[in-house]
Amino acid sequence: MKDTTISVDVAKSVFEIAVSLHPGKVSETHRLPRPRFAQFFAARTPTTVVMEACGMAHHWGRELQNQGHRVVLLPPHAVRPYVPRNKTDRTDAKGILEAFRNQAIHPVPVKSVSQQALAALHRMRSRWMATRTSRINTVRGVLREFGLPIPVGSRQVVPAVRVALGDADSGLPDAIRSTLDMACEEIHDLEARIAAVERQIEAVARETPVVSMLRSVPGIGLLTATALAAVVGDASRFPSGRHLASFVGLTPRESSTGLRRRLGSISKRGDSYLRMLLIHGARSVICHARKAKSHDRLRAWALRLVSRTKYNKAATALANKLGRIVFGVWRHERTYESLALLPERAA
């Protein structure tokens, strides 16, 4: 049974299972409803179970690990090339088995409950932020149509609408006044939810030691540090800082052949939310460095980069460097220490 490998195509209610007793050959298949899934593995000798890292895979991964099985989660995009022709649950299960034989595919660690909970808080905050932005833009556009422009800034919208609603001569039709009032209440409610989620994230951060270390890095605040803890989990899964930056999608996309090597724009692979936070953090570092009178090596390097290339390109390059610094801080378990500028060389 030591060579037995079981692949599972996870679904909401029906699970497709392929059992391989010898590499490259499917010995048996099963299609089990949800209630029988755990019973099937409880009755088997502990073996290797392979699944795609999506949906409820992390939950079932923890359940199967508790039963003594070795759980391997593969990235879905790496499994897809092994599913030929038509996509069905059975071909998906067979494709997972074939992808598992490729040692170049790096598995995804099974996340803990605390990691998933922290990631869920970030996901809810992100959705509410997007909804809030949508409502603000809608209200701003409606008022502009009636000749009432609102100054730049999201915090200017609700007070300006309140003033317009309180003014009988503002030019707003009576038919939309109650609707705009409800929109303002919705925006206020969304802001209260976002603030509550941020307090929850702060509470979780106080119980996570690695977050305080990551927050010592310039441009890494509460949201970025906790998102790294939730998504990455453990920096030791990467052999170097470049691999962490590549995981987030901040390394160049390569298109090379023969003796010609061509590096293009960033790959934008991996977690887009984490990449966005790192780039925003890099913009913050550049903004504060422009106002500061003295700089360390990191900020001086960023300003030199901004002076000779486009701003967004420089911010992306700095985000790449911040990702590598995060890896070093995390891997060596020590806070970030800024380095003073080197003295100018004599001409």
C-alpha positions in Angstrom: 0.0 0.0 0.0 3.0 2.3 0.2 2.7 3.1 -3.5 -1.0 3.7 -3.4 -2.1 7.2 -4.4 -5.6 8.5 -4.3 -6.7 11.6 -6.2 -9.9 13.5 -5.3 -11.9 15.9 -7.5 -13.5 18.0 -4.8 -17.0 19.3 -5.3 -20.0 20.6 -3.2 -21.9 17.4 -3.0 -20.3 14.6 -5.1 -16.6 13.6 -5.0 -14.8 11.8 -7.8 -12.1 9.5 -6.5 -9.3 7.7 -8.5 -7.2 5.1 -6.8 -3.7 4.2 -8.3 -1.9 1.2 -6.9 0.9 1.6 -9.5 2.2 4.9 -10.9 0.6 5.9 -14.2 -2.4 3.5 -13.9 -5.8 4.0 -12.3 -6.9 0.8 -10.5 -10.4 1.8 -9.4 -12.7 4.8 -9.4 -15.5 5.9 -7.0 -18.1 8.6 -7.1 -19.2 9.3 -3.5 -21.8 11.7 -2.0 -20.6 14.0 0.7 -21.7 11.9 3.7 -19.8 8.9 2.5 -16.5 10.7 1.7 -15.0 10.8 5.1 -16.2 7.2 5.8 -14.4 6.0 2.6 -11.0 7.3 3.8 -11.5 6.3 7.5 -11.8 2.7 6.3 -8.6 2.8 4.3 -4.9 2.4 5.4 -3.2 5.8 5.6 -1.9 6.7 2.2 -1.2 9.8 -0.1 -4.3 11.8 -1.0 -3.9 14.4 -3.8 -6.4 17.2 -4.5 -6.5 20.6 -6.2 -5.9 23.5 -3.9 -9.3 25.1 -4.4 -12.8 25.1 -2.9 -13.0 23.1 0.3 -9.7 21.4 -0.3 -8.0 22.9 2.8 -10.9 21.8 5.0 -10.9 18.2 3.7 -7.1 18.3 3.8 -7.2 18.9 7.6 -9.8 16.2 8.0 -7.8 13.6 6.1 -4.6 14.6 8.0 -6.4 13.9 11.2 -7.1 10.4 9.9 -3.4 9.8 9.3 -3.3 10.4 5.5 -0.6 12.4 3.7 -2.4 15.2 1.9 -0.9 16.9 -1.1 -2.6 20.0 -2.7 -1.6 20.9 -6.2 -2.2 24.3 -7.9 -5.2 24.1 -10.2 -3.4 25.9 -13.1 -0.7 23.2 -12.9 -3.2 20.4 -13.1 -5.2 21.7 -16.1 -2.7 20.7 -18.8 -3.0 17.1 -17.7 -6.8 17.0 -18.4 -7.0 16.1 -22.1 -10.0 16.9 -24.4 -13.3 17.0 -22.5 -13.4 18.1 -18.9 -15.3 15.8 -16.6 -15.0 14.9 -12.9 -13.4 11.5 -13.9 -10.8 13.1 -16.2 -10.1 15.7 -13.5 -9.3 13.0 -11.0 -7.0 11.2 -13.5 -5.3 14.5 -14.4 -4.6 15.2 -10.7 -2.8 11.8 -10.5 -0.7 12.6 -13.6 0.2 16.1 -12.3 1.3 14.5 -9.0 3.9 12.5 -10.8 5.6 15.8 -12.0 8.0 16.7 -9.3 8.5 20.2 -10.8 5.0 21.1 -9.5 5.3 22.5 -6.1 2.4 21.6 -3.7 0.4 24.1 -1.7 0.6 23.7 2.1 -2.7 22.9 3.8 -3.8 26.0 5.6 -4.8 26.1 9.2 -8.2 27.3 10.5 -6.6 30.5 11.8 -5.0 31.2 8.4 -8.3 30.7 6.6 -10.2 32.8 9.1 -7.7 35.7 8.7 -7.9 35.4 4.9 -11.7 35.5 5.1 -11.6 38.7 7.1 -9.4 40.3 4.4 -11.8 39.0 1.7 -14.9 40.4 3.4 -13.1 43.8 3.9 -12.0 43.9 0.3 -15.6 43.2 -1.0 -17.1 45.9 1.3 -14.4 48.3 0.1 -15.3 47.6 -3.5 -19.0 48.1 -2.8 -18.4 51.3 -0.9 -16.4 52.7 -3.8 -19.1 51.7 -6.2 -21.8 53.4 -4.2 -19.7 56.6 -3.8 -19.0 56.8 -7.5 -22.7 56.3 -8.3 -23.8 59.0 -5.9 -21.1 61.4 -7.2 -22.3 60.8 -10.8 -25.9 61.4 -9.9 -25.2 64.7 -8.3 -23.0 65.8 -11.2 -25.9 65.2 -13.6 -27.9 67.8 -11.6 -25.0 70.3 -11.6 -23.7 69.5 -8.1 -20.0 68.5 -8.4 -18.4 67.1 -5.3 -14.7 67.7 -4.4 -12.1 65.0 -4.9 -12.0 62.5 -2.0 -14.3 59.8 -0.8 -14.8 61.5 2.6 -16.3 64.5 0.8 -19.2 62.7 -0.8 -21.6 61.9 2.1 -21.3 65.4 3.8 -21.8 67.1 0.4 -24.9 65.0 -0.2 -26.3 65.8 3.2 -25.8 69.5 2.6 -27.6 69.2 -0.8 -30.5 67.2 0.7 -30.9 69.8 3.5 -31.0 72.7 1.0 -34.5 73.1 -0.6 -33.0 75.2 -3.4 -30.1 72.8 -4.3 -31.8 71.7 -7.5 -32.2 68.1 -6.5 -35.6 66.6 -7.6 -37.8 65.4 -4.8 -38.1 62.0 -6.5 -34.5 61.1 -5.7 -34.0 62.7 -2.4 -35.1 59.7 -0.3 -33.0 57.4 -2.5 -29.9 59.5 -2.1 -30.5 59.5 1.7 -30.6 55.7 1.7 -27.4 55.6 -0.4 -25.7 57.7 2.2 -26.9 55.4 5.0 -25.6 52.4 3.0 -22.2 54.1 2.6 -22.1 54.9 6.4 -23.1 51.3 7.2 -20.4 49.9 4.9 -17.8 52.1 6.6 -18.9 50.9 10.0 -18.5 47.2 8.8 -15.0 47.9 7.4 -13.9 49.6 10.6 -15.2 46.5 12.6 -13.3 44.1 10.4 -10.1 46.1 10.7 -10.5 45.9 14.5 -10.9 42.1 14.2 -7.8 42.0 12.0 -5.9 44.1 14.6 -6.9 41.7 17.3 -5.7 38.7 15.3 -2.4 40.5 14.6 -1.7 40.9 18.3 -1.9 37.1 18.7 0.4 36.5 15.7 4.1 37.1 16.5 5.3 37.2 12.9 3.0 40.2 12.1 5.0 42.5 14.4 8.2 41.5 12.7 6.8 42.1 9.2 5.4 45.5 10.2 8.9 46.7 10.9 9.6 46.6 7.2 8.9 50.0 5.4 5.7 50.0 3.5 4.4 46.9 5.4 1.4 47.8 7.6 -1.3 45.9 9.4 -3.2 44.8 6.3 -0.1 43.7 4.3 1.5 41.9 7.2 -1.7 40.0 8.2 -2.4 39.1 4.5 1.1 37.7 4.2 0.6 35.6 7.3 -2.7 34.3 5.9 -1.7 33.6 2.3 2.0 32.6 2.7 1.7 31.0 6.1 5.4 30.1 6.4 8.3 31.7 4.5 10.4 28.6 4.8 8.4 27.1 1.9 10.3 29.4 -0.4 14.1 28.8 -1.0 14.8 32.5 -1.6 13.2 36.0 -1.6 13.0 35.9 -5.3 10.7 32.9 -5.1 8.4 34.8 -2.7 8.3 37.8 -5.1 7.6 35.4 -8.0 4.8 33.8 -6.0 3.1 37.2 -5.7 3.7 37.9 -9.4 6.2 40.7 -9.1 9.0 39.2 -11.2 9.4 39.8 -14.9 7.7 37.6 -17.4 10.4 35.9 -19.5 10.3 35.0 -23.2 13.7 33.7 -24.1 15.1 31.4 -26.9 18.5 30.4 -27.9 21.1 33.1 -27.0 18.4 35.8 -26.7 16.9 36.5 -23.3 14.0 38.8 -23.1 12.4 40.0 -19.8 9.1 41.8 -20.0 6.6 43.3 -17.6 5.7 41.5 -14.3 4.0 38.2 -14.6 1.0 39.2 -12.4 0.6 35.6 -11.3 -0.2 34.5 -7.8 -2.3 36.3 -5.3 -3.5 39.7 -6.9 -4.7 41.0 -3.5 -1.3 40.5 -1.9 0.5 42.1 -4.9 -1.8 45.1 -4.7 -1.0 45.6 -1.1 2.8 45.4 -1.7 2.6 47.9 -4.5 0.5 50.3 -2.5 3.1 49.9 0.3 5.9 50.8 -2.1 4.0 53.9 -3.2 3.7 54.9 0.4 7.5 54.5 0.9 8.2 56.7 -2.1 5.7 59.3 -1.0 7.2 59.6 2.4 10.8 59.5 1.1 10.1 62.5 -1.1 9.1 64.6 2.0 11.8 63.4 4.3 15.1 65.3 4.7 17.3 62.2 5.3 17.1 58.7 3.8 18.5 55.3 4.4 19.7 53.0 1.6 16.3 51.6 0.7 14.6 55.0 0.4 17.6 56.5 -1.4 17.5 53.7 -3.9 13.8 54.1 -4.5 14.2 57.9 -5.1 17.0 57.3 -7.6 14.8 54.7 -9.4 11.9 57.2 -9.6 14.2 59.9 -11.0 15.2 57.7 -14.0 12.1 55.7 -14.8 8.3 56.0 -14.6 6.7 56.2 -11.2 4.5 53.1 -11.4 7.4 51.1 -12.8 9.6 52.2 -9.9 6.9 51.4 -7.4 6.6 47.9 -8.8 10.3 47.4 -8.6 10.3 48.6 -5.0 7.4 46.3 -4.2 9.6 43.4 -5.5 12.4 44.5 -3.2 10.0 44.8 -0.2 8.9 41.2 -0.9 12.5 40.0 -0.7 13.1 42.0 2.5 9.9 40.4 4.0 11.4 37.0 3.2 14.6 37.8 4.9 12.9 39.2 8.0 10.5 36.3 8.2 13.1 33.6 7.5 15.7 34.9 10.0 13.0 35.9 12.6 14.4 39.4 13.2 13.0 42.9 12.8 14.0 45.1 9.9 17.0 47.3 10.5 17.5 50.2 8.1 21.1 50.8 6.7 22.7 54.2 6.5 23.8 55.6 3.2 27.3 54.7 2.1 29.7 57.7 1.8 30.1 59.2 -1.6 33.1 57.9 -3.5 35.8 60.4 -4.3 36.0 61.3 -8.0 
